[in-house]
Amino acid sequence: MEEIPSGIKHLIERIWEEPLHTRLLSEKIDLAGYKGLGDIPDRYIPIEEVFPENELNAIWNRFKPYLHTYKVFPFLGTLGEAVIGIGYGRQNSGRLYYFDFDFGCFPLDDNLDHFIAGLIES
């Protein structure tokens, strides 16, 4: 099993802190605020899971074949095996992305704080 890219835990560590951890599970993404996601038929994407810290290696090994090219690491689960990921590497670090097996990988926000602030209650 391959280790997750360095620095990932530092970029997302606050998602496991309360009250944010619990709040994330009752929120959704309003796609109207994001350009480039027009092909996705849903208006809202609910967050269904905050991936547990102790499962990150297994999750990385599952998604790496699809996300490594984009330098994106998954940390939130949404409907239908789609995920929210955070960029890593020199030019991508901290940027947020939506990845769906049917639609591909799309940029969402430049940082986690801005992304979280844009979520709405389910």
SETITOR-90277 format. One record per residue (C-alpha): residue number from 1; residue in three letters; x, y, z. Coordinates in nm, 3 decimals, decimal comma, always signed. Example, Ala and Ser with C-alpha at 12.3 -4.5 7.8 and 13.67 -1.06 7.14 Angstrom:
> pos/code/px/py/pz
> 1/ALA/+1,230/-0,450/+0,780;
> 2/SER/+1,367/-0,106/+0,714;
This chain:
> pos/code/px/py/pz
> 1/MET/+0,000/+0,000/+0,000;
> 2/GLU/+0,144/+0,334/-0,106;
> 3/GLU/+0,168/+0,627/+0,134;
> 4/ILE/-0,032/+0,942/+0,070;
> 5/PRO/+0,151/+1,243/-0,083;
> 6/SER/+0,341/+1,449/+0,174;
> 7/GLY/+0,167/+1,749/+0,322;
> 8/ILE/-0,188/+1,624/+0,258;
> 9/LYS/-0,280/+1,577/+0,624;
> 10/HIS/-0,161/+1,927/+0,702;
> 11/LEU/-0,380/+2,073/+0,424;
> 12/ILE/-0,699/+1,903/+0,546;
> 13/GLU/-0,641/+1,843/+0,919;
> 14/ARG/-0,918/+2,079/+1,027;
> 15/ILE/-1,189/+1,862/+0,865;
> 16/TRP/-1,160/+1,618/+1,158;
> 17/GLU/-1,203/+1,891/+1,422;
> 18/GLU/-1,541/+1,956/+1,580;
> 19/PRO/-1,773/+2,124/+1,515;
> 20/LEU/-1,659/+2,136/+1,149;
> 21/HIS/-1,647/+1,757/+1,108;
> 22/THR/-2,013/+1,715/+1,204;
> 23/ARG/-2,120/+2,028/+1,016;
> 24/LEU/-1,968/+1,905/+0,689;
> 25/LEU/-2,194/+1,599/+0,697;
> 26/SER/-2,504/+1,818/+0,691;
> 27/GLU/-2,398/+2,047/+0,410;
> 28/LYS/-2,398/+2,050/+0,032;
> 29/ILE/-2,228/+2,223/-0,257;
> 30/ASP/-2,439/+2,460/-0,464;
> 31/LEU/-2,309/+2,405/-0,817;
> 32/ALA/-2,463/+2,728/-0,941;
> 33/GLY/-2,163/+2,909/-0,798;
> 34/TYR/-1,907/+2,709/-0,998;
> 35/LYS/-1,829/+2,758/-1,364;
> 36/GLY/-1,743/+2,453/-1,569;
> 37/LEU/-1,977/+2,215/-1,388;
> 38/GLY/-2,269/+2,271/-1,626;
> 39/ASP/-2,276/+1,912/-1,753;
> 40/ILE/-2,349/+1,776/-1,408;
> 41/PRO/-2,727/+1,736/-1,389;
> 42/ASP/-2,761/+1,806/-1,017;
> 43/ARG/-2,789/+2,156/-0,871;
> 44/TYR/-2,663/+2,047/-0,529;
> 45/ILE/-2,411/+1,785/-0,425;
> 46/PRO/-2,443/+1,672/-0,063;
> 47/ILE/-2,135/+1,579/+0,134;
> 48/GLU/-2,192/+1,224/+0,249;
> 49/GLU/-1,863/+1,136/+0,415;
> 50/VAL/-1,556/+1,293/+0,570;
> 51/PHE/-1,294/+1,030/+0,500;
> 52/PRO/-1,144/+0,909/+0,830;
> 53/GLU/-0,782/+0,999/+0,888;
> 54/ASN/-0,689/+0,637/+0,956;
> 55/GLU/-0,827/+0,531/+0,614;
> 56/LEU/-0,644/+0,785/+0,397;
> 57/ASN/-0,384/+0,538/+0,267;
> 58/ALA/-0,652/+0,291/+0,154;
> 59/ILE/-0,859/+0,569/-0,003;
> 60/TRP/-0,552/+0,704/-0,181;
> 61/ASN/-0,468/+0,363/-0,325;
> 62/ARG/-0,823/+0,328/-0,453;
> 63/PHE/-0,839/+0,670/-0,622;
> 64/LYS/-0,474/+0,719/-0,719;
> 65/PRO/-0,512/+0,570/-1,070;
> 66/TYR/-0,776/+0,834/-1,147;
> 67/LEU/-0,650/+1,139/-0,956;
> 68/HIS/-0,271/+1,118/-0,959;
> 69/THR/-0,250/+1,282/-1,303;
> 70/TYR/-0,439/+1,584/-1,167;
> 71/LYS/-0,236/+1,585/-0,842;
> 72/VAL/-0,559/+1,574/-0,643;
> 73/PHE/-0,617/+1,384/-0,319;
> 74/PRO/-0,975/+1,284/-0,217;
> 75/PHE/-1,092/+1,374/+0,133;
> 76/LEU/-1,473/+1,413/+0,115;
> 77/GLY/-1,719/+1,165/-0,032;
> 78/THR/-2,031/+1,272/-0,221;
> 79/LEU/-2,302/+1,086/-0,411;
> 80/GLY/-2,220/+0,800/-0,646;
> 81/GLU/-1,852/+0,757/-0,561;
> 82/ALA/-1,774/+1,115/-0,657;
> 83/VAL/-1,530/+1,298/-0,430;
> 84/ILE/-1,403/+1,637/-0,330;
> 85/GLY/-1,025/+1,650/-0,342;
> 86/ILE/-0,746/+1,886/-0,257;
> 87/GLY/-0,454/+1,960/-0,483;
> 88/TYR/-0,096/+1,882/-0,388;
> 89/GLY/+0,237/+1,964/-0,544;
> 90/ARG/+0,404/+2,293/-0,620;
> 91/GLN/+0,142/+2,445/-0,852;
> 92/ASN/-0,173/+2,281/-0,722;
> 93/SER/-0,136/+2,281/-0,345;
> 94/GLY/-0,452/+2,360/-0,152;
> 95/ARG/-0,690/+2,402/-0,446;
> 96/LEU/-1,022/+2,215/-0,427;
> 97/TYR/-1,163/+1,988/-0,697;
> 98/TYR/-1,472/+1,782/-0,768;
> 99/PHE/-1,408/+1,443/-0,926;
> 100/ASP/-1,681/+1,226/-1,075;
> 101/PHE/-1,610/+0,906/-1,269;
> 102/ASP/-1,873/+1,005/-1,528;
> 103/PHE/-1,789/+1,374/-1,569;
> 104/GLY/-1,419/+1,408/-1,481;
> 105/CYS/-1,224/+1,646/-1,258;
> 106/PHE/-1,330/+2,010/-1,214;
> 107/PRO/-1,181/+2,298/-1,012;
> 108/LEU/-1,397/+2,433/-0,731;
> 109/ASP/-1,205/+2,677/-0,510;
> 110/ASP/-0,857/+2,808/-0,446;
> 111/ASN/-0,854/+2,707/-0,078;
> 112/LEU/-1,035/+2,501/+0,182;
> 113/ASP/-1,160/+2,795/+0,388;
> 114/HIS/-1,333/+2,955/+0,088;
> 115/PHE/-1,485/+2,621/-0,012;
> 116/ILE/-1,621/+2,558/+0,338;
> 117/ALA/-1,763/+2,911/+0,358;
> 118/GLY/-1,958/+2,847/+0,033;
> 119/LEU/-2,132/+2,531/+0,153;
> 120/ILE/-2,501/+2,545/+0,234;
> 121/GLU/-2,703/+2,351/+0,486;
> 122/SER/-2,881/+2,043/+0,351;
